[in-house]
Amino acid sequence: MKTNTSLRTTLLSIALLGLTLGLRAQDATMAAGSASPATYGLIGEEYTGVSFGYTHHVDGPPRQLRGFGFIANRPVETNLDAAFKYDYTGSSLFGQRNHQHRVAASATYYLGKGSATPFLDADAGWIFQKFGGVSDDGFTYLVGAGVEFQVLTQLVVTPFVNYQDVPSLDSRAWGYGAKATYRLAKEWSASFRVRLDEDHNVEYRIGVNRHF
């Protein structure tokens, strides 16, 4: 995929703005001498989740992609989470089924927990795909940044920006979007995510998470 320099600069600016706002919110809390409020998001939580997605694919056929994903997230150190991810994407073109499997290990570093929690995210793994009867696989990685905002007692909204690359398959893209997570109960939450990439492909994903 072709990288648009102006869009890439815009996305990086969004990420830096979010990080700045998060840091200022934390500084204000510390200056007031009050403890950080309880949060109900996903960062710093031990949880497993499943999600189901639909992508409107503008960047050439097929026009519709469907898939599902799995994540197991665990805090491993102060301000550091580790996770295992699996994603499947399938489509149909001229009566032929195409699919892609992505497995990865990830790390998320965040700056404390509060009403605004800035974070950096990175993962590395492998992609296996079959398209048009041809099978390929290759190393893949993703880097990103965002801020988890607590907007209501049980609701967080997380704008983010990321970059994903599969060097051997010459596939790469910047993307940005937002994810909303609502805590249904102590052990359960539901999430909805929208992601737009630089080629104007739009992904919608809904999921449920089990907290431990």
PLY file of the C-alpha trace (Angstrom):
ply
format ascii 1.0
element vertex 212
property float x
property float y
property float z
element edge 211
property int vertex1
property int vertex2
end_header
0.00 0.00 0.00
1.19 3.50 -0.85
2.09 5.70 2.12
0.72 9.24 2.08
3.24 11.53 3.79
0.78 14.27 4.76
-1.66 11.76 6.28
1.15 10.06 8.17
2.22 13.42 9.61
-1.37 14.16 10.63
-1.74 10.81 12.38
1.49 11.28 14.30
0.31 14.73 15.36
-2.94 13.23 16.68
-1.00 10.67 18.71
1.35 13.30 20.17
-1.59 15.56 21.06
-3.29 12.71 22.87
-0.14 11.87 24.80
0.27 15.54 25.79
-3.32 15.79 27.01
-2.91 12.61 29.01
0.27 13.83 30.69
-1.34 17.17 31.56
-4.33 15.41 33.09
-2.02 13.29 35.25
-0.01 16.33 36.33
-3.22 18.10 37.35
-4.28 15.12 39.46
-0.91 14.97 41.21
-0.90 18.71 41.80
-4.31 18.45 43.45
-2.94 15.76 45.77
-5.78 13.38 44.96
-5.60 9.71 44.09
-6.23 8.55 40.54
-9.89 7.66 39.98
-10.95 4.06 39.45
-10.99 3.16 35.75
-12.85 0.48 33.84
-10.95 0.16 30.58
-8.69 -2.53 29.17
-5.22 -1.13 29.86
-3.63 -2.63 32.96
-6.34 -5.33 33.12
-6.10 -9.10 33.04
-8.69 -10.19 30.50
-9.43 -12.35 27.48
-11.58 -11.14 24.62
-13.16 -12.20 21.37
-14.26 -9.86 18.60
-16.00 -9.98 15.25
-15.23 -7.60 12.43
-16.42 -6.31 9.06
-14.26 -4.27 6.67
-15.49 -2.17 3.76
-12.52 -2.69 1.44
-12.09 0.27 -0.92
-8.51 -0.58 -1.97
-9.51 -3.03 -4.72
-11.58 -6.24 -4.64
-12.86 -8.02 -2.65
-15.08 -5.24 -1.34
-16.13 -7.00 1.87
-13.92 -8.68 4.46
-15.16 -10.50 7.55
-13.26 -11.97 10.45
-12.83 -12.55 14.13
-10.09 -12.14 16.71
-8.89 -13.32 20.10
-6.72 -11.58 22.70
-5.36 -12.62 26.09
-3.90 -9.67 28.01
-1.95 -9.76 31.30
-0.16 -7.08 33.32
3.46 -8.22 33.71
5.18 -5.21 35.30
4.20 -1.80 36.60
2.77 0.13 33.62
3.42 -2.78 31.23
0.99 -5.29 29.70
1.77 -8.31 27.53
-0.71 -10.04 25.24
-1.21 -12.83 22.72
-3.30 -11.97 19.67
-4.91 -14.00 16.90
-6.90 -12.55 14.00
-8.63 -14.23 11.08
-9.88 -12.41 7.98
-11.84 -14.06 5.18
-13.37 -12.96 1.88
-14.81 -14.30 -1.34
-13.88 -13.25 -4.87
-15.28 -14.80 -8.05
-16.53 -17.74 -6.02
-13.13 -18.44 -4.46
-12.54 -18.22 -0.72
-9.53 -16.22 0.50
-8.25 -16.03 4.04
-5.55 -14.60 6.29
-4.35 -15.68 9.75
-2.28 -13.36 11.95
-0.68 -14.40 15.25
1.37 -11.99 17.35
2.77 -11.22 20.78
2.39 -7.63 21.97
3.54 -5.23 24.67
1.73 -2.10 25.85
3.50 0.54 27.95
1.28 3.10 29.64
1.83 6.12 31.90
-0.11 5.27 35.05
-3.87 4.91 35.35
-6.24 7.84 35.54
-8.93 9.74 33.69
-6.49 9.87 30.75
-4.00 7.05 30.24
-1.49 7.52 27.37
0.07 4.36 25.98
2.49 2.99 23.39
1.75 -0.34 21.73
3.90 -2.75 19.70
3.53 -6.31 18.48
5.40 -8.80 16.32
4.24 -12.04 14.76
3.51 -13.93 11.56
0.89 -13.77 8.82
-0.33 -16.73 6.78
-2.57 -15.97 3.81
-4.12 -17.56 0.74
-5.42 -15.34 -2.03
-6.40 -16.41 -5.52
-5.11 -19.92 -4.88
-1.64 -18.63 -3.95
-0.33 -19.09 -0.40
2.12 -16.69 1.26
3.40 -15.99 4.73
5.71 -13.48 6.35
6.85 -11.60 9.43
4.59 -8.75 10.54
4.82 -5.99 13.11
2.67 -3.13 14.39
3.51 0.02 16.36
1.01 2.51 17.70
0.01 5.07 20.31
-3.16 6.33 21.88
-4.91 7.54 25.02
-7.58 5.75 27.04
-10.04 8.40 28.30
-12.57 7.64 31.02
-15.62 9.62 29.92
-18.19 7.98 32.22
-17.89 5.79 35.30
-18.10 2.59 33.25
-17.16 3.88 29.80
-13.76 4.58 28.26
-13.02 5.89 24.77
-9.62 5.25 23.22
-8.46 7.16 20.12
-5.37 5.60 18.54
-3.00 5.67 15.60
-0.88 2.76 14.37
1.33 1.49 11.57
1.34 -2.15 10.41
3.86 -3.72 8.03
4.44 -7.10 6.39
7.81 -6.44 4.68
8.09 -9.68 2.67
4.59 -9.22 1.22
5.07 -5.50 0.49
1.95 -4.71 2.55
1.92 -1.73 4.90
-0.53 0.90 6.08
-1.08 3.71 8.56
-4.41 3.64 10.33
-6.32 5.54 12.96
-9.60 5.23 14.81
-11.24 4.90 18.19
-12.44 2.15 20.50
-15.20 2.41 23.12
-15.35 -0.07 26.01
-18.28 -0.29 28.41
-18.07 -2.31 31.64
-21.25 -4.39 31.82
-20.36 -5.99 35.16
-17.29 -6.64 37.27
-16.21 -9.56 35.07
-17.54 -8.46 31.66
-17.18 -5.58 29.23
-18.19 -4.91 25.63
-16.16 -3.03 23.02
-16.77 -1.36 19.67
-13.95 -0.17 17.39
-13.75 1.76 14.13
-10.46 1.94 12.19
-9.76 3.82 8.95
-6.52 3.32 7.01
-4.83 5.64 4.53
-6.45 3.85 1.57
-9.86 4.61 3.11
-10.66 1.01 4.01
-12.97 1.08 7.05
-13.08 -1.70 9.66
-15.84 -2.10 12.24
-15.28 -4.50 15.13
-17.45 -5.49 18.09
-16.28 -7.68 20.96
-16.81 -8.96 24.48
-14.17 -9.29 27.20
-13.93 -11.47 30.31
-12.04 -9.75 33.16
-10.20 -11.63 35.92
0 1
1 2
2 3
3 4
4 5
5 6
6 7
7 8
8 9
9 10
10 11
11 12
12 13
13 14
14 15
15 16
16 17
17 18
18 19
19 20
20 21
21 22
22 23
23 24
24 25
25 26
26 27
27 28
28 29
29 30
30 31
31 32
32 33
33 34
34 35
35 36
36 37
37 38
38 39
39 40
40 41
41 42
42 43
43 44
44 45
45 46
46 47
47 48
48 49
49 50
50 51
51 52
52 53
53 54
54 55
55 56
56 57
57 58
58 59
59 60
60 61
61 62
62 63
63 64
64 65
65 66
66 67
67 68
68 69
69 70
70 71
71 72
72 73
73 74
74 75
75 76
76 77
77 78
78 79
79 80
80 81
81 82
82 83
83 84
84 85
85 86
86 87
87 88
88 89
89 90
90 91
91 92
92 93
93 94
94 95
95 96
96 97
97 98
98 99
99 100
100 101
101 102
102 103
103 104
104 105
105 106
106 107
107 108
108 109
109 110
110 111
111 112
112 113
113 114
114 115
115 116
116 117
117 118
118 119
119 120
120 121
121 122
122 123
123 124
124 125
125 126
126 127
127 128
128 129
129 130
130 131
131 132
132 133
133 134
134 135
135 136
136 137
137 138
138 139
139 140
140 141
141 142
142 143
143 144
144 145
145 146
146 147
147 148
148 149
149 150
150 151
151 152
152 153
153 154
154 155
155 156
156 157
157 158
158 159
159 160
160 161
161 162
162 163
163 164
164 165
165 166
166 167
167 168
168 169
169 170
170 171
171 172
172 173
173 174
174 175
175 176
176 177
177 178
178 179
179 180
180 181
181 182
182 183
183 184
184 185
185 186
186 187
187 188
188 189
189 190
190 191
191 192
192 193
193 194
194 195
195 196
196 197
197 198
198 199
199 200
200 201
201 202
202 203
203 204
204 205
205 206
206 207
207 208
208 209
209 210
210 211
